[in-house]
Amino acid sequence: MPRVKQSPRNSVNDRPSWWRLALRRQRRLLRPAAWGAFASAVGLLLLVIFHTAGSHTGTLSSLREWLGAMTAASGLRVTDVVIEGRANTPEPLLRAAIGISKGDPILGFSLEDTRARIESIPWVEHATVERRLPGTVVVNLQERRPFAIWQNQGKFVLVDRNGQIVTNRDVAEFRRLPLIVGVGAPDAAAELLDALQERPALAEKVAASVRVGERRWNLRMTNGTDVMLPEGHVIVALDRLMQLQQNHAVLDRPLAAIDMRLGDRLVFRPRAVTKDSAIIPPVPPGSNPPTVSVVAKKPT
């Protein structure tokens, strides 16, 4: 028989190469990485399927339910629903719109559909819904900010700066907000209310801002005087009214109305007078307006 030559044990030739040693040492790390790559591939495949089936609502819903059931079996269930940014949105209404409970499959619902339901709540201007695996759902709200109280046809509602109705409930809690009245008032109020806010001495004397003909404003003052502002040039008219108040205290007099609609004159209408309404001629630039005395009877 041919003689087989055997190498001695533990010789240099028996030692594995360096790359095999490295592979053995890194085996424990490579296994989780492989599983992660596999999960990413599955997730990418499902994402492609969802987008492909996006135009078929029933198919997409079925796929989502299947994915939710499969992943829930491995522990991917909702353990917490975190709500951020809520101040005025009624919580029961918000929870109903979210429609997610603890124990539900975290991959079994549509983020887009959930966001749309939340944004249908009048208090909510914008919402984001996020999954944070393995079990947390985070809802972040951007609420509408009440800007004014709108009175129309005997009803009071809160509106935001853009004229959007926020709510008709608990309006009294926001009674410090300015009051606007009439059709079209919410859409046009921002310019006027901003100008009044910049003139606090005048704003504190305004009880309500009344929209007239969806074109211009009347200011109902706290003493009952109506200031009839012109169409357009609101800021110029307010500055002129401020000057009249500082120099002649016209808002402290017993006037029924101050008509500022005409560019070349001011018309004062007393509550009770013995002669026709006084007419003030236009004021030259740089000069003070003349003082006009109004004789009024005391209310009986």
C-alpha positions as CSV (number, residue, x, y, z in Angstrom):
1,M,0.0,0.0,0.0
2,P,1.2,3.5,-0.7
3,R,2.3,5.2,2.3
4,V,0.4,8.4,3.1
5,K,2.4,11.1,4.6
6,Q,0.6,12.9,7.4
7,S,1.5,16.3,8.7
8,P,2.1,16.6,12.4
9,R,-0.8,17.9,14.4
10,N,-0.9,21.5,15.4
11,S,1.4,22.4,12.6
12,V,1.3,25.8,10.9
13,N,-0.7,24.3,8.0
14,D,-3.5,23.3,10.4
15,R,-4.2,26.9,11.3
16,P,-7.1,28.6,9.6
17,S,-6.5,31.7,7.5
18,W,-6.9,35.2,9.1
19,W,-10.1,35.9,7.2
20,R,-11.7,32.7,8.6
21,L,-10.7,33.7,12.1
22,A,-12.2,37.2,11.6
23,L,-15.4,35.6,10.2
24,R,-15.7,33.4,13.3
25,R,-15.1,36.3,15.6
26,Q,-17.7,38.4,13.9
27,R,-20.3,35.7,13.5
28,R,-22.4,36.9,16.4
29,L,-22.5,40.4,14.9
30,L,-23.2,39.3,11.4
31,R,-26.3,37.3,12.3
32,P,-28.3,40.4,13.6
33,A,-27.1,42.4,10.7
34,A,-28.4,39.8,8.3
35,W,-31.7,39.7,10.0
36,G,-31.9,43.5,9.8
37,A,-31.1,43.4,6.1
38,F,-33.8,40.9,5.6
39,A,-36.3,42.9,7.5
40,S,-35.4,46.0,5.5
41,A,-35.9,44.1,2.3
42,V,-39.3,42.9,3.4
43,G,-40.3,46.4,4.5
44,L,-39.2,47.8,1.1
45,L,-41.1,45.2,-0.7
46,L,-44.2,45.9,1.3
47,L,-43.8,49.6,0.7
48,V,-43.7,49.0,-3.1
49,I,-46.8,46.8,-2.8
50,F,-48.6,49.5,-0.9
51,H,-47.8,52.2,-3.4
52,T,-48.7,49.9,-6.3
53,A,-52.0,49.2,-4.7
54,G,-52.6,52.8,-3.6
55,S,-55.3,53.3,-6.1
56,H,-57.2,50.3,-4.9
57,T,-58.4,51.1,-1.4
58,G,-59.8,47.7,-0.7
59,T,-56.6,46.0,-1.7
60,L,-54.4,48.4,0.3
61,S,-56.6,48.0,3.4
62,S,-56.4,44.2,3.1
63,L,-52.7,44.3,2.8
64,R,-52.4,46.6,5.8
65,E,-54.6,44.3,7.9
66,W,-52.5,41.3,6.8
67,L,-49.3,43.2,7.7
68,G,-50.7,44.3,11.0
69,A,-51.8,40.8,11.9
70,M,-48.5,39.3,10.9
71,T,-46.4,41.8,12.8
72,A,-48.7,41.9,15.8
73,A,-48.0,38.2,16.3
74,S,-44.3,39.1,16.8
75,G,-45.1,41.8,19.3
76,L,-45.5,44.9,17.2
77,R,-48.5,46.3,19.0
78,V,-49.5,49.7,20.3
79,T,-48.3,50.2,23.8
80,D,-48.8,54.0,24.1
81,V,-50.4,56.9,22.3
82,V,-48.6,60.2,23.0
83,I,-50.4,63.4,22.2
84,E,-48.3,66.6,21.9
85,G,-49.5,70.2,21.4
86,R,-53.0,69.9,22.7
87,A,-54.4,72.9,24.6
88,N,-58.0,73.5,23.6
89,T,-59.0,70.5,21.4
90,P,-61.5,68.3,23.4
91,E,-59.6,65.2,24.3
92,P,-62.5,62.7,23.9
93,L,-63.1,64.1,20.4
94,L,-59.4,63.8,19.6
95,R,-59.2,60.2,20.9
96,A,-62.2,59.2,18.8
97,A,-60.5,60.8,15.7
98,I,-57.2,59.0,16.3
99,G,-59.1,55.7,16.6
100,I,-56.1,53.8,18.0
101,S,-56.1,51.8,21.2
102,K,-53.4,50.0,23.2
103,G,-53.0,46.5,21.9
104,D,-53.9,47.3,18.3
105,P,-51.3,46.3,15.6
106,I,-49.0,49.2,15.2
107,L,-48.6,48.6,11.4
108,G,-52.3,47.9,10.9
109,F,-53.6,51.5,10.4
110,S,-53.0,54.3,7.9
111,L,-51.0,57.3,9.1
112,E,-52.6,59.4,6.3
113,D,-56.2,58.5,7.2
114,T,-55.6,59.1,10.9
115,R,-54.1,62.5,10.2
116,A,-57.1,63.4,7.9
117,R,-59.5,62.5,10.7
118,I,-57.7,64.6,13.3
119,E,-57.5,67.6,10.9
120,S,-61.3,67.4,10.5
121,I,-61.6,68.7,14.1
122,P,-62.2,72.5,13.8
123,W,-59.7,73.2,16.6
124,V,-56.9,71.5,14.7
125,E,-55.1,73.4,11.9
126,H,-52.4,70.8,11.2
127,A,-51.5,67.4,12.6
128,T,-48.7,64.8,12.2
129,V,-48.9,61.1,13.1
130,E,-45.8,59.1,13.6
131,R,-45.0,55.5,14.5
132,R,-42.1,54.9,16.8
133,L,-41.4,51.2,16.8
134,P,-41.9,48.9,18.5
135,G,-45.1,50.3,20.1
136,T,-45.5,54.0,20.4
137,V,-47.8,56.3,18.3
138,V,-47.0,60.0,18.5
139,V,-49.6,62.6,17.5
140,N,-48.5,66.2,17.3
141,L,-51.1,69.0,16.9
142,Q,-50.9,72.6,15.7
143,E,-54.1,74.2,17.0
144,R,-55.9,77.2,15.6
145,R,-55.5,80.3,17.7
146,P,-58.7,82.1,18.5
147,F,-58.4,85.6,17.1
148,A,-61.8,87.2,17.7
149,I,-65.4,86.5,18.7
150,W,-67.8,86.7,15.7
151,Q,-71.4,87.7,16.3
152,N,-73.7,86.9,13.4
153,Q,-77.5,86.4,13.4
154,G,-77.5,86.4,17.2
155,K,-74.9,83.6,17.5
156,F,-71.3,83.8,18.8
157,V,-68.4,81.7,17.6
158,L,-64.6,81.9,17.8
159,V,-62.7,82.5,14.6
160,D,-59.0,82.4,13.9
161,R,-56.9,85.0,12.1
162,N,-57.8,83.6,8.7
163,G,-61.5,83.8,9.4
164,Q,-61.9,80.0,10.0
165,I,-64.6,79.1,12.5
166,V,-62.9,77.4,15.5
167,T,-65.8,76.5,17.8
168,N,-69.1,77.8,19.1
169,R,-68.6,76.2,22.6
170,D,-67.3,77.9,25.7
171,V,-67.0,81.2,23.9
172,A,-67.3,83.1,27.2
173,E,-63.9,81.8,28.2
174,F,-62.4,84.0,25.5
175,R,-64.4,87.1,26.3
176,R,-61.3,89.2,26.3
177,L,-60.9,88.8,22.6
178,P,-62.2,91.6,20.3
179,L,-65.8,91.3,19.1
180,I,-66.6,91.5,15.4
181,V,-70.1,91.6,13.9
182,G,-71.7,91.0,10.6
183,V,-71.4,89.1,7.4
184,G,-67.9,88.9,6.0
185,A,-66.3,90.2,9.3
186,P,-64.0,87.2,9.9
187,D,-62.3,87.4,6.5
188,A,-61.6,91.1,6.8
189,A,-60.9,91.5,10.5
190,A,-57.1,91.0,10.6
191,E,-56.0,94.4,9.2
192,L,-58.4,96.3,11.4
193,L,-57.8,94.4,14.7
194,D,-54.0,94.5,14.1
195,A,-54.2,98.3,13.7
196,L,-56.3,98.7,16.8
197,Q,-53.9,96.5,18.8
198,E,-51.1,99.0,17.8
199,R,-53.3,101.8,19.2
200,P,-54.3,100.5,22.7
201,A,-55.7,103.8,23.8
202,L,-58.2,103.6,21.0
203,A,-58.7,99.9,21.2
204,E,-59.8,100.0,24.8
205,K,-62.7,102.3,23.8
206,V,-64.0,99.9,21.1
207,A,-66.8,97.6,22.1
208,A,-67.3,96.0,18.7
209,S,-66.2,96.3,15.1
210,V,-69.2,96.0,12.7
211,R,-68.8,95.0,9.1
212,V,-71.1,97.0,6.8
213,G,-72.0,95.7,3.4
214,E,-68.9,93.5,3.4
215,R,-67.0,96.6,2.3
216,R,-66.1,98.7,5.3
217,W,-66.3,99.0,9.1
218,N,-68.2,100.9,11.8
219,L,-66.6,101.0,15.3
220,R,-69.1,100.8,18.1
221,M,-67.5,102.6,21.0
222,T,-68.1,101.7,24.7
223,N,-70.0,105.0,25.2
224,G,-72.4,104.1,22.3
225,T,-70.9,106.3,19.6
226,D,-70.6,104.8,16.1
227,V,-67.4,105.7,14.2
228,M,-68.1,105.2,10.5
229,L,-64.8,104.4,8.9
230,P,-64.2,104.8,5.1
231,E,-63.9,101.9,2.7
232,G,-60.1,101.4,2.5
233,H,-57.6,103.7,4.2
234,V,-58.5,102.3,7.6
235,I,-55.1,103.1,9.2
236,V,-55.2,106.7,8.0
237,A,-58.7,107.0,9.5
238,L,-57.7,105.5,12.8
239,D,-54.7,107.9,13.1
240,R,-57.0,110.8,12.4
241,L,-59.5,109.6,15.0
242,M,-56.6,109.3,17.5
243,Q,-55.6,112.9,16.8
244,L,-59.2,114.1,17.3
245,Q,-59.4,112.2,20.6
246,Q,-56.1,113.6,21.9
247,N,-56.9,117.2,20.9
248,H,-60.7,117.4,21.4
249,A,-61.8,114.2,23.3
250,V,-64.4,113.5,20.7
251,L,-65.0,110.0,21.9
252,D,-65.9,111.3,25.3
253,R,-68.7,113.5,24.0
254,P,-72.4,112.6,23.7
255,L,-72.3,111.7,20.0
256,A,-74.4,109.2,18.2
257,A,-72.0,109.0,15.3
258,I,-68.7,110.3,13.8
259,D,-68.9,109.9,10.0
260,M,-65.4,109.6,8.5
261,R,-66.5,108.2,5.2
262,L,-66.0,111.5,3.2
263,G,-62.5,112.4,2.4
264,D,-63.0,116.2,2.7
265,R,-65.0,116.5,5.9
266,L,-66.0,114.9,9.2
267,V,-69.7,114.8,10.2
268,F,-70.6,114.6,13.9
269,R,-74.2,113.5,14.7
270,P,-75.2,114.3,18.3
271,R,-77.5,112.0,20.2
272,A,-79.9,114.8,21.0
273,V,-79.3,118.3,19.5
274,T,-81.2,121.5,18.9
275,K,-79.8,122.1,15.4
276,D,-78.5,120.1,12.5
277,S,-75.4,117.9,12.7
278,A,-72.2,119.9,12.7
279,I,-69.9,119.7,9.7
280,I,-66.1,120.1,10.1
281,P,-64.2,121.3,7.1
282,P,-61.1,119.4,6.0
283,V,-58.0,120.0,8.1
284,P,-55.0,121.4,6.3
285,P,-51.8,119.3,6.6
286,G,-49.8,120.1,9.7
287,S,-52.6,122.1,11.5
288,N,-54.9,121.1,14.3
289,P,-58.6,120.4,13.6
290,P,-61.0,123.1,15.0
291,T,-63.0,122.5,18.1
292,V,-66.7,121.9,17.6
293,S,-69.1,122.4,20.4
294,V,-72.1,120.1,20.4
295,V,-75.1,120.9,22.6
296,A,-77.0,117.7,23.7
297,K,-79.9,117.1,26.0
298,K,-79.6,114.6,28.8
299,P,-81.3,111.3,28.2
300,T,-84.7,111.1,29.8
